Amino acid sequence: MTWSEITKIPEWGDLSLDEKSQLRALWYDKVFSPEARKEGVTEDEIASQRESQITTFDTGEGPIASFLGAATQGFLGTGTSAMQGVGALTGITALEEAGKSAQAAVESTFPTNPIYGKTNFVGNVIGNIGSFMVPGGLGAKAGVAASEAASVAAKALQAERALGTLTSARAAELALPISEAAKAGAQAASTAAMFASGAGSKAQEADAMGLTGEAKWLTAALGGLTEVASENIPGLRGMKDEFAALSKIPGLSALSDGTTRGLKQVGAGVARNVAEELVAQVGGNVVSQAMAPEGYNAPDLLAGTPQAAAGGAIGGLMMGGLEAFRGKPATTDTLPVPPGKPAPIDAAIGQAVAAEDPGAAAEHAGRTRHRTQRVRRWT
């Protein structure tokens, strides 16, 4: 039976990726290898090709289906990894196991085809970007809702706008606490998600190393800290780029800095994002080398850096493009307010944050998070 015939049997779709890999190995050893020997292929050639043949093979999904599967895995994988990270750090084994089960279910329900490696890579990056927009957006909304000052300011904005007495200067004054609350909420939620997901990735690696107890806990904790640290490199603007991209989501204009993005700023943001991803990747490799037990083949210091750089570039381009071309909040230069006329609330919020950080326009561009733990699933 040919491999193509195997992928067309009705039961094929019910198999997990691991089961498909096991079946592929069995087919290679019992069907392909004997036929190859008959045709004069040497044992060394058969052995040298075995690993690549059983890890990169056609599972039957087309390129579009594989791309969508990878994007969904990237989106949902952040959550399943975070569950494992929290479980490993708190000692709640049931939560960690639930995260593993959820991850296996996601990979089984939304399969990818290994022969479309680059397509899967891009899809996973895009899904990853979306996954980190969720906690950031929810955190921003929660920050606003939880802030008493923001609540008072919001009511004042609504009242004065309804009365037609809201000027741009007054709107900027009232909108500032809303912006601060939104940014604080987004920062806290994004950082927590980043830490938990990074910890989950390293907890999985600790299991592969055979680490338990304190060694596993330390590996997971260092993985989470590496992710968070790479987001706070001096000179790379922290979460400000993410805030600007999130501000394009309806209801999150409070995160905007009111500046205009061009290709130059998008390019600068891509470069920053690549730098962050490289730092995260190398940092993760350092953790692996430091915690690996004797005899374990830990990754080299620069292992995975090409994929990390490519993922950073894709993420930066995607978020920078969203930020640059999906409209911009008005600023004092683009929002003339005739006497007695109300200023739009979203525009006023943009003014407030632009006034708070007037130098942002010169260096601002988009980027997002997708970290070392995703590189494993991208490839």
N, C-alpha and C positions, 0 to 999 in steps of 0.2 A: 504494500500500500504506500502510495506517495504521501509526502507531507501535506500537500495541497488537499488530498482526499480526506486526510485526518481532520483538518480544520473545518471541513464541511459537514461533519457528522453532527446530528442534532444535539448530542450531549456536550459538544465542545464549548458552547457558550456558558454552560453551568460550571465549568472548571475555574478554579482560582489561578492566578498567575503562577504560583508555586507549582500547582498541579500540572499546568501546561508545560512548565520548564522540566518537570520530572518526566512527563510523557515525551518531550522532545529529546531528553537525554536517552531514554529507553529506545526511541526510534533511531537515534544516531548510532547507538551501540549495536542494536539487534538487526536493523534493516539497512541503514546507509553504509556502515563500516564494512559489512561482509561484501556488499556490492562493489564498494570501492577497492577492496582487496582483489576481487576478481579482475578489475580493470587495471591492476598494476600499481595502485597507490600504496606507498610504503607505510609501515606502522608508525614511523616517526611523523609523517605528514598527517596521518589520521589523528594521532595524539595531539599534535600541535594545533590542529583546527578545532578540536573538540570543545574547548571552553567557549570560543566565540560562536560556534554553531549552536550551542545549547543556551546561550544567553541572548543572542540577537537573532531572532527568527520570526517568520511571518505568522502572526496569530489570527489573521483573517480580517481584522478591522481595516477599513480604508483610511486615507490620510485625514479626512475631515472628522470622522468618528474618533480617530486616535487623538487629534488635536483637542477636540471637545472633552475627551476623557482625561487628557493631561491637565487641561484648564480646570476641570472640576476637582481633580485630585489636588491641584495646587491650592484651590480655594478652600476646600474642606480639610486638607491636610494640616493647615495651620492649627485648626481647632483640635484635631485628634492628637497632634504632637503636644499641644498645650496641656491637654488632659493627662498625657503621660508624664509631662514635666511636673505638673502640680502633684500628681500621685507619687512620683519618685521623691520629691522634696519633702512632702508631708508624711510619707510613710503609709499612705492610704493605698494599699495594694489593689483593692477592688477598682479604684479610679484609674490607676495605671493600666490595669488589664482591660478595663472598658475602653480606654483610648486605643490600645492595641487592636482590640476587636473592631472598633469603629474604623480604624485605618484599613484593616484587612477588608472590611465590608465595602469601603469606598473604592479600593483598588479593584475589587471583584466586580462591583456594580458598574464602575466607569473604567473599563479596561483601555489600555493603550497598546499599540503595536510597536514592538521594539525596533522594527526596521525603519520606522520614521523617527529616528532619534532627534534630529534637529527640530522637526515639527513639534514633537512632544516637549522639547526643551522650552520653546517659545510659549506654547500653551500653558505649561506649568508656571512660567514666570508671570504671565498675564493673570492667571488664577490667583497666584500668590499676592499680586498687587491688590486685587479686589478683596482678598481676605483681610488684609491689614487696613483697608479703608473702613471696614465694618466697626471694629472697636474704636478707631479714631473718631468716626462720625457719631457713634453712640455716646462716647465719652464727652464729645463737645456738647451734645444736647443735654447730657446729664449735668455737665458743669454749669450750663446756663440755668437749668431748672433749679439746681441746688444753691445758687447764689442769691442771697437776699438783695444785694445791691443790684444784681442784674435784673431781678424781678421788678424792683422799683423803677429802674431805668426803662425797662420794657413797657411798663404801664404808662410812664411819662411820654415815651415816644409815641405810643398809640394814641394817647389823649391829645397831645399837641398836633399830631398829624391829622387827627379827625377834626380838630378845630381850625386847621389851616394856618397855624401860627408857627410851625416847625421850620426853622431856618437851618442851613447847612451847619453853621457853627454850633448851634444848640444840639443838633442831632449828633454831631461828632462827640460832643461832651457827654451826652447821655449814652452813646453806644459803646464808649470805651470799656466800662465794666463788663458789658456783655461779651465783648471780644476777649477780655482777660479770662473770664470764667470759661468760655468756650475753649480757649487754648489750654488752660490748665486741665480741663477734663479730657481733651484729646491727648495731651501729653501723658497723663496718668494711665489712661486706658491702653494707648499704643505701647507704652513702655512695659506694662504688665503682660500684654499679649506677646510682645517680643521676648521678654525674659522667659515666660513659661514655655513658649514654643522652642526656643533655643535649648532650654533645659531638657525638654522632651527628646530632642534630637540626640543630645549627648547621653541621655539615659538609655536610649536604644543602643548607642555605641558601647556604653558600659556593659550592657547585657551581652553584646557580641564578644567583648573582651573577657567576660566571665567575672566581672567585678560585682561585688555585693556590699551591703552595709554602708559604712562611712565612705569607702572608696567610690562607690556608685553615687552616693549623695554628692560628694565633692565634685565629681566629674560633671554631674547634671548642673550643679550650681555654677561652676566655672563656665559651662556652655552658655547658660543664660546671661551671666555677667559679660561675657565676650560680645554677645549680640547687642546688649545695651550700651556697652562702652564704645563700640564701633559707630553707634548713632550719635555719639557726643564727642567726636574728635574736634579739638579746638580749631576754629577757622572754617569749619564745614557747615555752620549754620544750624546744627541740631535738627529739630523737627520743623523748622520754618518752611522748608520746601514742601513737606507733606501737608502742612496747614493750607498753603496756597492752593494745592490741587484739591484738597477736600472742600475748599470754599466754593468750588464750582457745583457742589451738590446742593440742590434746593434746600433751603433752611439752614445752611451752614456758612452763609456769607460773613458771619462774625469772625471766621478764621482768616479772612482775606487781609492782605496788607495794602490793598488798593493800588498796586503797581501793575504796569504793563509788561508783558513778557515778549521778547523777540527771540530770533534764532540764536543770537549770541548768548542770551541768558539761558536758553534751553541747553545749549552746548555746555555751558559752565556747570549746569545742574547735572548733566550726564556724567561729566568728569568727576564731580563730587560723589555721585552715587557709585561709580566704579571704584573710587578710592575706598569708600566705606565697605563695599562688598569684599574687596581684597583684604582689608584689615580684618574683617570678620572671618574670612576663610583661613588666613594665615594664623589668626588667633585660635581658631578652632583646632587647627593642626597642632599647634603648640600644646594645647590642652590634651589632645590625644596622645602625643608623644610623652608628655609628663605623667600621664595616668596609666599608660599601657603596661601591663605586666610583662615580665621577662618572657621572651619568646613570641610575643604578639607582634605581628607586622603592622606597626602604626604607619599612617600616611606620612610622606615626606613633607617638609616644611612648606613647599610651594604646590603641593598636590591640590588639584581642583581650582587653581587660580584662573586658568583660562575660562572655565565655565562661570566662575564667580564674576569675572570682568564682563563677560558677555551678558550675563543676567543683569548686572548693574546697568549696562548700557541700554538694554531693552527696557528695563524699568524706568530709567531716567528719561528716555525718549517718549515713552507712553505717557508718563505723568507730566512731563514738560509740555508735550503736545496738548494734553487736556487743559493744562493751565494756560498755555499761550493762545490757543485758538478757539476755546469754547467761551469766548466773551470775557469781559473784565469788569470789575466793579468800578464805578465812576469815582474820580478823585476831585480835588478842588480845581484842577485844571480843566476837567471835562464836565463839571456840574455847575453851570451858572444858575443861581437861584434868584429870580427876580424878587423884589421886595414883596413880602406878604405871601409868597408862594411856598408851599411845603416842599421839603427835600425828600426824595425816596429813602426809605429806611435802609435798604441794602447799600445804596450809594453812601449814605451817612456812615454806616459801619466801616465801609472801605476807607473813608476819609479819616476816621478815628485811628485805625491801625496804621495807615500810611503816615499820619502825623507822629505816631508813637515811634515808628522806625523809618525815618525818611531816607535812609541809605539803602533800603532793601531793594529798590528797583534796579540798582546798578549791578547787583550780583545774583539776583533771584532766578531760579529755574527749578524744574520739577525733578523729583526722584521719589522712590518708595522703598519698602522693605521686602526682601526675600532673601533669606539667609542661608547659612551653610547647610541647615537641615534640609532645604529644598534641593540643593545640588544633587543629593543622593537620589531624589525622586525624579529630577530632570533627566538623568542619564539612563 
